[in-house]
């Protein structure tokens, strides 16, 4: 296997530290929207007189919103620039977070979470696409590695903060806290974020042009392989996000605070191994690093199923989760780079399909882990192992020759 391929030369912009920080912050919309309220999800279920699966639909709704929103926001950002769509999206995120806090029923909360996901998707797609605007080559890989690290850091901080918030407020207060985070990010974007896609580099044309761009991407086996691997590995991640709170608290008896620290340990693995994955992919091989990550993801998910079937102790499920989550983190930087690096002129559109797979696949997987009840871990193991296996079966696509049109 060879080292990272050098993409076609692109104009690389000078990136100051404040802009780099803001771009990194934009990537937290996904994990912070999901992870902050996970420790209070069981309490939410009881207060709204909901079933476990119905409450997990609040996760699915947000994931689907994050997926669909990126498909809309990506092409729009290629056409109208990154900044203005971003500001609209962050404002909408703040408003919908407040609506979540005011929801009187589980049905209303599901709808509000879907719209919250649509709004938050703008920040995620902007983080990836704007990064492609200003970085290339090894710097691009390091940037995607940093995004993975920041996503892991948000995943660590989110449940810990959520667990502590559970001591002083209810789940509605958690959503108000999300609104406050949105306000802080909005201020940072207004003050610091400047347009990264000049008008002369924007895509022109209407719907037909957008459809041609999507077709161009969808006939590229390397792009499709990277997208499918990302989608399936994140299915395992989101199954974990959806199911671990019930299993670790309901089956293993952890408190919300104990769960938040166990979750934080696994998220630390995501952060550390995401950083390692980016560096190894840059210095060794994108595709080789991808294979290593898939092996780790498969091993961890297999351990989860064995833990459930054999009813092994807490340490077994923690180690299995750590391995699976860390493996998914290793795959993230090389898969993202392989998907986006050869499409600088339509980075938003390409990023939107990557995000669609990531969150739509996760949205499908999330409710499946609860079909046998809150204290049965077998569906959790089955779903994660099926996702890891599917991701591994897609590896052949990224080793095929890329089709350039």
C-alpha positions in Angstrom: 0.0 0.0 0.0 1.3 3.4 -0.8 1.3 6.6 1.1 -1.5 9.2 0.8 -2.2 10.1 -2.8 -1.5 13.8 -3.7 -4.7 15.4 -5.0 -4.8 17.9 -7.8 -3.4 21.2 -6.8 -5.9 23.6 -5.2 -5.7 27.1 -3.9 -5.0 26.8 -0.2 -5.9 29.7 2.0 -4.1 30.9 5.1 -6.0 29.8 8.1 -5.7 31.7 11.4 -6.1 30.0 14.8 -9.5 31.6 15.5 -11.0 30.4 12.3 -9.6 26.9 12.8 -11.2 26.8 16.3 -14.6 27.9 14.9 -14.4 25.3 12.2 -13.7 22.7 14.9 -16.6 23.9 17.1 -19.0 23.5 14.2 -18.4 19.7 14.2 -19.8 19.4 17.8 -23.4 19.9 16.7 -23.9 16.2 16.1 -22.3 14.7 19.3 -23.5 17.5 21.6 -27.0 17.2 20.4 -27.0 13.5 20.9 -24.8 13.0 24.0 -25.8 15.8 26.4 -29.2 14.5 27.1 -28.4 10.7 27.1 -28.0 10.5 30.9 -31.6 11.9 31.4 -33.2 9.8 28.6 -34.6 7.3 31.1 -36.1 10.1 33.2 -37.5 11.7 30.0 -39.1 8.3 29.1 -40.9 8.2 32.5 -42.0 11.8 32.6 -43.6 11.7 29.2 -45.2 8.2 29.8 -43.3 6.8 26.9 -42.0 3.4 25.9 -38.2 2.8 25.5 -38.5 2.5 21.8 -40.6 5.7 21.5 -38.1 7.6 23.5 -35.3 6.3 21.3 -37.2 7.8 18.4 -36.1 11.2 19.7 -32.6 10.1 18.8 -33.6 8.7 15.5 -35.5 11.9 14.6 -32.5 14.0 15.3 -30.2 11.7 13.3 -32.5 11.8 10.3 -32.7 15.5 10.6 -28.9 15.7 10.6 -28.8 13.5 7.6 -31.4 15.1 5.4 -30.3 18.6 6.5 -26.8 18.0 5.1 -28.2 16.9 1.7 -30.0 20.3 1.6 -27.2 22.4 3.1 -24.3 20.9 1.2 -25.4 21.9 -2.3 -26.6 25.3 -1.0 -23.2 26.0 0.5 -21.5 25.2 -2.8 -23.8 27.7 -4.5 -24.3 30.5 -2.0 -21.2 30.2 0.1 -20.5 28.8 3.5 -21.2 31.7 5.9 -24.8 32.8 5.2 -26.4 29.3 5.3 -24.3 28.6 8.4 -25.7 31.6 10.3 -29.3 30.8 9.3 -28.8 27.2 10.5 -27.3 28.1 13.9 -30.2 30.6 14.6 -32.7 27.8 13.7 -30.8 25.4 16.0 -31.2 27.8 19.0 -34.9 28.2 18.3 -35.6 24.5 17.9 -33.6 23.6 21.1 -36.0 25.9 23.0 -39.0 24.2 21.4 -37.6 20.8 22.5 -37.5 22.0 26.0 -41.1 23.1 25.8 -42.5 19.9 24.2 -45.5 18.6 26.2 -45.5 15.1 24.7 -43.1 12.5 23.2 -44.7 13.1 19.8 -44.0 16.8 19.9 -40.5 16.2 21.1 -39.8 13.8 18.2 -40.9 16.5 15.7 -38.9 19.2 17.4 -35.8 16.9 17.5 -36.1 16.3 13.8 -36.2 20.0 13.0 -33.3 20.6 15.5 -31.3 18.0 13.5 -32.1 19.8 10.2 -30.7 23.0 11.7 -27.7 21.4 13.2 -26.7 19.7 10.0 -25.7 23.1 8.5 -22.9 23.4 11.0 -21.6 19.9 10.4 -21.5 20.1 6.6 -19.9 23.6 6.8 -17.1 22.2 9.1 -16.2 19.5 6.5 -16.7 21.6 3.4 -15.0 24.7 4.7 -12.1 22.6 5.8 -11.8 21.3 2.2 -11.9 25.0 1.0 -8.8 25.9 3.1 -6.8 22.7 3.4 -5.4 20.0 1.1 -3.0 17.0 1.2 -1.6 16.1 4.6 -3.1 19.2 6.2 -6.5 18.0 5.1 -6.0 14.6 6.7 -4.8 16.3 9.9 -7.8 18.6 9.9 -10.2 15.6 9.6 -8.3 13.9 12.4 -8.8 17.0 14.6 -12.5 17.0 13.8 -12.6 13.4 15.0 -10.8 14.4 18.2 -13.2 17.3 18.8 -16.1 15.0 18.2 -14.7 12.6 20.7 -14.1 15.5 23.2 -17.6 16.7 22.8 -18.8 13.1 23.4 -16.8 13.0 26.6 -17.9 16.4 27.8 -21.5 16.0 26.7 -22.5 13.0 28.9 -20.5 14.3 31.9 -22.2 17.7 31.7 -25.5 16.0 31.1 -25.0 13.8 34.1 -24.2 16.7 36.3 -27.1 18.8 34.9 -29.3 15.9 36.0 -28.5 16.8 39.6 -29.8 20.4 39.2 -32.4 20.3 36.4 -34.6 18.0 34.4 -34.4 17.0 30.7 -36.0 20.3 29.7 -33.2 22.2 31.3 -30.7 20.1 29.3 -32.3 21.3 26.1 -32.2 24.9 27.3 -28.5 24.3 27.9 -28.2 23.1 24.2 -29.8 26.4 23.2 -27.2 28.3 25.2 -24.4 26.4 23.4 -26.0 27.3 20.1 -26.0 31.0 21.1 -22.3 30.9 22.0 -21.5 29.2 18.6 -23.6 31.8 16.8 -21.6 34.7 18.4 -18.3 33.0 17.5 -19.5 32.6 13.9 -20.6 36.2 13.6 -17.4 37.6 15.0 -14.8 35.2 13.5 -16.1 33.2 10.6 -15.4 34.7 7.2 -16.4 33.3 3.9 -14.1 30.5 2.8 -15.6 29.9 -0.6 -15.1 33.0 -2.9 -17.9 33.8 -5.4 -15.7 32.8 -8.3 -15.3 29.2 -7.0 -19.0 28.7 -6.3 -21.2 26.3 -8.3 -23.6 27.9 -10.7 -26.8 26.5 -12.1 -30.0 25.1 -10.7 -31.4 21.7 -9.8 -30.1 20.0 -12.9 -26.6 20.9 -12.1 -26.9 19.6 -8.6 -28.3 16.3 -9.9 -25.3 16.0 -12.2 -22.9 16.6 -9.3 -24.6 13.9 -7.2 -24.4 11.5 -10.2 -20.7 12.2 -10.6 -20.1 11.3 -7.0 -22.4 8.2 -7.0 -20.6 6.5 -9.9 -17.2 6.8 -8.2 -16.5 3.5 -6.4 -13.9 5.0 -4.0 -16.4 7.7 -2.9 -19.2 5.2 -2.5 -17.0 2.8 -0.6 -15.8 5.6 1.8 -19.4 6.7 2.3 -20.8 3.2 3.0 -18.0 2.4 5.4 -18.6 5.7 7.2 -22.4 5.0 7.3 -22.1 1.5 8.7 -19.4 2.3 11.3 -21.5 5.2 12.5 -24.5 2.8 12.7 -22.6 0.9 15.4 -21.7 4.2 17.1 -25.3 5.5 17.1 -26.6 2.1 18.3 -24.2 2.5 21.2 -25.4 6.1 21.8 -29.0 4.9 21.8 -28.7 1.6 23.8 -25.8 2.1 26.2 -27.6 4.4 28.5 -30.4 1.8 29.1 -28.0 -1.2 29.4 -25.4 0.4 31.6 -28.0 2.0 33.9 -30.8 -0.6 33.7 -28.9 -3.8 33.3 -25.7 -3.0 35.2 -27.1 -0.6 37.7 -25.0 2.5 37.0 -26.2 5.9 38.1 -26.5 8.8 35.6 -23.2 10.1 36.9 -21.6 6.6 36.7 -22.9 6.2 33.2 -21.5 9.6 32.2 -18.0 8.6 33.3 -18.2 5.2 31.7 -19.3 6.9 28.5 -16.5 9.4 28.9 -13.9 6.6 29.0 -15.1 5.2 25.7 -15.3 8.7 24.2 -11.7 9.3 25.3 -10.8 6.2 23.2 -12.7 7.8 20.3 -10.7 11.0 20.7 -7.3 9.4 21.1 -7.7 6.9 18.3 -9.2 9.4 16.0 -6.1 11.5 16.4 -3.9 8.4 15.8 -5.9 7.4 12.8 -5.4 10.8 11.1 -1.7 10.8 11.7 -1.2 7.1 10.7 -3.2 7.7 7.5 -1.1 10.7 6.6 2.3 9.0 7.2 1.5 5.4 6.1 -1.7 4.7 4.1 -5.3 5.9 4.1 -6.6 2.6 2.9 -4.4 0.6 5.3 -5.5 2.6 8.3 -9.1 2.1 7.2 -8.6 -1.7 7.3 -7.1 -1.5 10.8 -10.0 0.5 12.1 -12.5 -1.9 10.6 -10.8 -4.9 12.3 -11.0 -3.1 15.6 -14.7 -2.2 15.1 -15.5 -5.8 14.2 -13.7 -7.2 17.2 -15.4 -4.8 19.6 -18.9 -5.5 18.3 -18.3 -9.2 18.4 -17.3 -8.8 22.0 -20.5 -7.0 22.7 -22.6 -9.8 21.3 -20.6 -12.4 23.3 -21.0 -10.3 26.5 -24.7 -10.2 26.0 -25.1 -13.9 25.2 -22.9 -15.0 28.1 -24.0 -12.3 30.5 -20.4 -11.2 31.3 -19.6 -8.6 33.9 -19.4 -4.8 33.4 -15.7 -4.8 32.6 -16.4 -7.0 29.5 -18.9 -4.6 28.0 -16.8 -1.5 28.8 -13.7 -3.1 27.0 -15.8 -4.2 24.0 -17.4 -0.7 23.7 -13.9 0.9 24.0 -12.6 -1.3 21.2 -15.5 -0.8 18.9 -15.7 3.0 19.4 -12.0 3.4 19.0 -12.0 1.4 15.8 -14.7 3.5 14.3 -12.7 6.6 15.2 -9.6 5.2 13.4 -11.7 4.8 10.2 -13.1 8.3 10.3 -10.2 10.5 9.0 -9.1 8.3 6.1 -12.7 7.6 5.0 -13.6 11.3 5.1 -10.4 12.2 3.2 -10.9 9.5 0.6 -14.5 10.8 0.0 -13.7 14.5 -0.2 -10.2 15.1 -1.3 -10.7 14.9 -5.1 -13.8 17.0 -5.1 -12.8 20.5 -3.9 -15.2 22.3 -6.3 -18.2 20.4 -4.9 -17.0 19.8 -1.3 -20.4 20.7 0.2 -22.3 18.3 -2.0 -19.8 15.5 -1.4 -19.8 16.2 2.4 -23.6 16.1 2.4 -23.7 12.5 1.1 -21.1 11.5 3.7 -23.2 13.1 6.4 -26.4 11.5 5.0 -24.9 8.0 5.3 -23.5 8.7 8.7 -26.7 10.0 10.3 -29.4 8.1 8.2 -27.7 4.8 8.8 -27.4 5.6 12.5 -31.0 6.7 12.7 -32.1 3.3 11.4 -29.9 1.4 13.8 -30.7 3.4 16.9 -34.2 2.2 17.7 -33.4 -1.4 16.9 -31.4 -1.9 20.0 -34.5 -1.4 22.2 -36.8 -3.8 20.5 -36.4 -6.5 23.2 -36.7 -4.0 26.1 -34.4 -1.8 28.1 -32.5 -4.6 29.9 -31.8 -7.0 27.0 -28.4 -6.4 25.5 -28.6 -9.1 22.8 -30.2 -6.8 20.1 -27.5 -4.2 20.9 -24.8 -6.8 20.1 -26.5 -8.0 17.0 -27.0 -4.6 15.5 -23.4 -3.4 16.2 -21.9 -6.7 14.8 -24.1 -6.5 11.7 -23.0 -2.9 11.1 -19.4 -3.7 11.5 -19.6 -6.7 9.2 -21.4 -4.6 6.5 -18.6 -1.9 6.8 -15.9 -4.6 6.3 -17.6 -6.0 3.2 -17.4 -2.5 1.6 -13.6 -2.3 1.9 -13.0 -3.6 -1.6 -14.6 -0.5 -3.2 -12.0 1.9 -1.8 -9.2 -0.2 -3.4 -10.7 0.1 -6.9 -9.5 2.8 -9.3 -11.3 6.1 -9.0 -13.4 7.1 -12.0 -12.7 10.7 -13.0 -15.3 12.4 -15.1 
